[in-house]
Amino acid sequence: MITKTSIYYQEDLAPAFELSPFLSHGTCTVCNKNTEFAIDSDYPDLFMTYRESARCVQCNLIARQRVVMTAVKLFAQPGNVVYLQEQVTSSYEWAVKNLTECTVIGSEYVPNGGPPDIRHENVESLSFADASTDIIVSQDVFEHVANPWQGFAECYRVLIPGGRMFMTIPFAGDPAHLTVDRVKQGLPDRYHGNPLNDQGSLVYSDFGWDLVRRLKKIGFAVEMSVYRCSELGWASPILLFELIKPVSSNPVVPV
């Protein structure tokens, strides 16, 4: 059984974010197979190592990807348009192979041109029509968006009423922590890995609890859940955001 602990705006996250013992064998909730969870990445702390690794050797998805794609698999219906904001990932490969009754779209941010088979999208100005997408998958993308609030408003615009966006991002569990614009604050440049750019992707934002309030102001209903279960390869708790566009919704301006 998936261990899913719902958490809310004023709640202390510390207990939910305790590590569990790492088990190298278990069950993958994405490919539904008994599997081995491989540690391929070595981060300075176990929290990040387990989050960014614990790769299922069957479907090739790391821990945080398996949380998101488990949710997508449960929600996706035949005929849905599923948009993944990364295309050069194991998540996109899994979705194309397994969500065969859905229209699966992937993209990368390649403003200066990239491989011809890679679709370019700028999340601050998506090319999709209004209310044209059933599901959006965003996996550690928005910290790399210069104006994330415009990007969230664009996601709200292109989702159908009742549509959902499943998202992971680096997020501070301390309720006193608010989002920091690293560029405006003059903080040192920080980069995360990018398969299409040797330099990596610049981190613009360190997100905190005001993210929830600002997402609600855009119009989303926000659900946050922590997934932690050693037997399912989640020794490090994974925070999943589920952003829901209400069935009765109106366009809003970004905040």
N, C-alpha and C positions, 0 to 999 in steps of 0.2 A: 504493500500500500504506500502511496505517495504521502510523505509527511509535509503537509501544507499548513503553515501557521499564518493566519491573516493578521495584519498589523495596521494600525491607524495613526492618524496625524500626531496625536499627543503622546503616543506610547514610547517608552524606552526600548530601543532595539537591542540593547546589549545582550539579554538572555537569548534572543533569537539568533544572534550572530556568533554563538560559541561554536567551536569546531567539534566535529565528531571524529571518531577513529576512522582512518582510511582503510577501506577494504578493496583489495585489488580485483576481486571477483564479485559479481553480482548480476543484477538484471537491468537491462537498458529499457527505459519506458518509451523510447522512440522506435527502436527496431524490434522490441518485444522478444529479445533473445538473452539467454545466459551468456555472459561476456566477461572479458577482462578489461579493466580500466587502467590505461597506461599513463604514467606520469612522464610527459615529454618536455615540460617546461620547468625551469628552475628559477623561482622568484625568491626575493629575500625573505619572504614570510610564507607560512603554510597556507594562510587564507587565500592569497593570490595564486599560489601554486595549484591548489585544489580547484579554484574557480576557473583558471585558464588552462587546466590540463584535465586529468582524469578522463582521457579520451577513450570512448568505446571503440574497441578494435573491430567491431562489426560494422557500425555506421559512420565511424570516423568523427563523431561529434564530441567536442569537449563539454565539460560540465555545464557551463552557462548556456551553451547552444542546445543541450539536451532539455533543459528546462523550458526554453522558449518553444522548441519544436514539439515538445510534448503537448504544450497548450494549443499550438496551432493544429496539431493532428486531432485533438479532441473537438476543436471548434469548426474546422473547415468542412464545408459542404460541397457536393457536386455543383459545378457551375460558378463557384466563387472565383473572384480575382484576388490572388495573393501576391502582394508586392514585398519583396525583400530588399532592404536598403543596402545590402551587400550582395555582389554577384560572384566574387572570387572567394567563396567560402564553401565549407562542407555542408552548411545548412542549405544553401541554394542547390547544391548537387542532390542532397537528399530530397528536397521539395520537388524538384523536377522529376526525379525517379519515382516518387511515391504518391504525390498529389496529382495523379494522372487525370482526374476528373475536374481539376481546377485549372485556371489559367495562371501560370506561375511567371512572374516578372522579377528580374533582378537588375540591379544597377550599381554603379560605382561613381564616385565623384572624380571625373577625369576632364577638367575644364580645358586642358591643353591637348586633348586628344589621347586616345589610348588604343589598345587592340580593337580591331574592327568588330569583334564579336562581344564587346563589352558596352553595354548601354550606359550613357552618361546622364545622370540626374543631379541637380542641385536641390537639396531638400528645402532650401529657402524659396525656391521657385519651381515647383514640380510641373512637369508637362502634362500630367493627368487631368482629365476633365473633372468638374465638380461631381461628387457623389458617385465615383466610378470604381471604387476599390472596396472589397469586403474586409480584407485583412491586411494590415501592414506589420512587417517584422523589422524591428530595429534593434540590432545587437551591438551595444557599445559604439554607437555612431554619434549621438548628439553632443558629446563632449568635444567633438571635432567640428562643430558647426559654429560659424562666427556669430550668427544671430539665431540662437536656438529657438527663441520664442516665435520668430517668424516661421521657422521650420515646423514647429508644433502646430501653428495655425494652418500651415499648408497641409499637413497630415489630416487635420480636422476637416479641411475643405474637401479633400479627395475621398474621404471615407463615406460610405453610404450611411444613412441613418440606421443606427443599430450595429454599425461596423466596429471593429476592434483593432487596436494597435497593441501588439505585445512587444515589450521593450525591456532591455537591460541597459544600465549605465552605471559607471562608478558613482557611488552615492554615499554621503556621510551619514552614519547612523545617529550621530549626536543631534538631538532636536534643536540645540542652540546654533548649529552650523547652518548658515545661509549660503546660497550660491555665490561663488566668487568668479567674476570675469577676470581671468588671469592677465589678459592683455591690458585692460583698463587699469588694473592694479599694478602693472609693471613687474609682474612676477617672472622668474626665469622661464624660458621656453621649455616645454616638456612635449615629448613625442611618443606616440604609440605605434606599434608595427603596422605597416601598410604593404600588402603584397604588390601594389602597383607603384610604390615610391620608396626608394631605398632610404630616404631621409625619415620616412614615417609620416604620420599625421599629427599636426599640431593640436595640442589640447587647449581649447579656448575657455572651458568652464569646468569648475569643480562644483558639482551640484549638491544642494542641501535641501532642507525641508520646505523652503518657500517654493520649490518646484511643484509640490502638490497644489498649493494655493493658486499658482499661476496657470497650471493646467486646467484647473476647475474654472478659472476666469475665462479661458479660451472657450470653454464649453464642455470639456470632457468630464465624464464620471470617471473617477480614479479608484482602482483597486490595487492594493499592494500585498504581495504574498512572499513569504520566505519558504524556500524549498530546502529541506535538509534531511537526508536519509542515506546512511552509509551503504546499505545494501543496494541502493540505486545509483551509487557513484557520486553522491553529493555530500562529501565530508565537509566541504566548505559550504555554508549556507548561501543560497543564491536568491537575490531579491528580484522579483519579477513585477514589473508594472503592467497593468492591463488598463488601457485608456479606451473608454467606450464613448462613441458618439451617440447621444440620446436619439431615440426614434423621432421625437419632436425637437428639432434643432434649428437654430438660426445662425447665419454667418456672423463671425465676430472679428474684431481687429486684434492683432497680436498685442501682448502685454509686455 
